[in-house]
Amino acid sequence: MKRGLKIVLLLLALWSESCRDDTTIVYVCKSRGAKKYHLKEHCRGLSNCTYTVVKMTLSEAESQGKTRCKWEK
């Protein structure tokens, strides 16, 4: 890969990471086995949650090891 293209890709990756808003509110099923966070309160990925759905910040969810729901990608 050419050096110039590598630099552009690196800058693009850094820019997209800096645009993240870690204060974004997400929704998580309070179940012990829950592994995902959801951007929408009524996401179809939460339809199987038989526990309480809680709100938290994106950074809190990620610090708990949660990843984004596949329905919202």
C-alpha positions as CSV (number, residue, x, y, z in Angstrom):
1,M,0.0,0.0,0.0
2,K,1.3,3.4,-0.8
3,R,2.5,5.6,2.1
4,G,0.1,8.4,1.2
5,L,-2.9,6.1,1.2
6,K,-1.9,4.7,4.6
7,I,-1.7,8.2,6.1
8,V,-5.1,9.1,4.7
9,L,-6.6,5.9,6.2
10,L,-5.0,6.6,9.5
11,L,-6.3,10.1,9.6
12,L,-9.8,9.0,8.7
13,A,-9.7,6.4,11.5
14,L,-8.5,9.0,14.0
15,W,-11.1,11.5,12.9
16,S,-14.0,9.0,13.1
17,E,-13.0,8.0,16.6
18,S,-12.8,11.6,17.7
19,C,-16.4,12.2,16.5
20,R,-17.8,9.7,18.9
21,D,-20.0,11.0,21.6
22,D,-19.4,8.9,24.8
23,T,-22.3,10.7,26.5
24,T,-24.8,9.2,24.1
25,I,-27.5,7.3,25.9
26,V,-27.9,3.7,25.0
27,Y,-30.2,0.9,26.3
28,V,-29.1,-2.4,27.8
29,C,-30.9,-5.4,29.0
30,K,-30.1,-5.9,32.7
31,S,-29.7,-9.7,32.2
32,R,-26.3,-11.2,33.2
33,G,-25.9,-12.7,29.8
34,A,-26.6,-9.4,27.9
35,K,-23.7,-8.5,25.6
36,K,-25.1,-5.7,23.4
37,Y,-26.2,-2.1,23.8
38,H,-28.9,-0.5,21.7
39,L,-29.3,3.0,20.3
40,K,-33.1,2.8,20.2
41,E,-35.3,2.0,23.2
42,H,-37.5,-0.1,21.0
43,C,-34.8,-1.9,19.0
44,R,-35.9,-5.4,17.9
45,G,-32.7,-6.7,19.6
46,L,-34.3,-5.8,23.0
47,S,-37.4,-7.8,22.2
48,N,-36.1,-10.9,23.9
49,C,-35.2,-9.1,27.1
50,T,-37.2,-10.5,30.0
51,Y,-35.4,-8.3,32.5
52,T,-35.4,-4.6,33.0
53,V,-34.0,-2.4,30.2
54,V,-31.7,0.3,31.7
55,K,-30.3,3.5,30.2
56,M,-26.6,4.3,30.4
57,T,-24.0,6.2,28.5
58,L,-22.2,4.6,25.6
59,S,-18.9,4.8,27.5
60,E,-20.5,2.9,30.5
61,A,-21.8,0.2,28.2
62,E,-18.5,-0.2,26.5
63,S,-16.6,-0.3,29.8
64,Q,-18.9,-3.3,30.7
65,G,-17.8,-5.0,27.5
66,K,-21.0,-4.4,25.6
67,T,-20.9,-4.1,21.8
68,R,-23.4,-2.5,19.4
69,C,-26.5,-4.5,18.5
70,K,-26.2,-6.0,15.0
71,W,-29.7,-4.7,14.0
72,E,-28.4,-1.1,14.4
73,K,-25.2,-1.3,12.3
